[in-house]
Amino acid sequence: GLEAPNMVISSLEGRGHFTSWFDNLDERDKLAWGQPGSDAESKWRVAKSRYKERLEDILFAVVRAATESGAWFLLGNLSNMGGGSQGSIWAAAMDIYARRRSQEAQKPVVLGIVKQT
């Protein structure tokens, strides 16, 4: 049968894709990622790019550590636990991991939960 994992990773997270979370930061927090540009269209382009890159680095590191330690990712909807979604950040993390280390992309074990209606 299937071996039990050494660890199970799950999370409750904010709304939307993690790359959109930057837009919900207040001005002070946005400034921590870089100075705004001169026009409205490119105002936060550099800061948002740095934010996204750092989050991708963190997600890659978590998935890499999980694959090396035999962890499983728990993905699904835990709407009965007070709201929020679960798992979409780890699905994105798997994509990031696959892009960066395609030879190891098949190692993570993903356990999905389907909400019955």
N, C-alpha and C positions, 0 to 999 in steps of 0.2 A: 504494500500500500504506500500511500503518501507519507513521507516522514514529517513529523511535527516540526514547525518552525522554531528557530532559536528566539525569535522575537516577532511581534506583529505590529505593524506601523499603520496608524490611522490618524485622521485629523478632521476637525471641523474647520471650515474656512469661510472667508468672506464671499461676497457675491461676485459673480463674473470671473473671467479668466485672470490669473494672477498678474498678467501684464497690464491690466486696467486698474489695478489697485493704486498705482501711482497717482492717478487722477483724483483719488479721494484723500490724498495727503493734504495737510494744511500747508500754507505758503512757506512757513519756517522749515518744515520737514523736507519740502521740495528743494529748498535752497541748500540743504545738506548734501544733495546729490549733484549740484552744479548751479552756476549762475544762469539766469534766464537770458534768452536771446533778445535781440532788439525788436523783432516784429512778432505779432500775435501768433502767426502760423508756426514759427520755430521757437516760440518762447521757452518751452521746456524740453525740446527735442534731445539735447545732450544729457540733461539730468535724467530724463525718462529712459534713455538708452543705458545709462550707467546703472540705474535701478534694476532694469530688466536683466542686464548682464550679471549683476551681483546675485539676484534671485536665482538665475539659472545656474550659477556656480554653486550656490548652496544646495539646490535641488539635485544637481549632479552628484555632489559629495554625499548626500543622504542616500541616494540610490546606490552609489558605489559601495558605501559602507554596508548597506542592507544586503547587497548581493554577496559581498565577501563574508558576511556573518550568517547567511542563511535565513534572512528575515522574509516575511510575507507582507504584502501591502493589502490592507482591507479597503476596498472601494465600494461605495454604495450610497444610499440615501438614508440618513438617520433622522428624518423629519420628525419622528416621534420623540426625539431627544432635545427639543427646544429650538429647532430651526437650524438653518445653515445647511450647506451641502457637504458631502464628504467624498473625497477621492479624486475630484477633478484635478487638483494640483498634482497628485501622484501620477495620474494619467499623462499630464503634461511633462512631469519629471521623467517618466519612462521615455517619452519622445526625445527629450533633451539628452538623456543618457544614450539612447540609440544613435543619435546624431554624433555624439562625441566618442562613443566606444562601440561601434557597430558589432564588433566581434563578441561582445559580452551582452548584447541587448536581450538575448533570450534567457538569461539567468534569473531575473526576478520572477517570483511566483506571485500572481495577482489573484486574490480571492474576491469575487464580485458578489454583491448582495442585490437581489432584485426585489423591489417593493411590490407586494401583491396588492391589487386593488379590488 
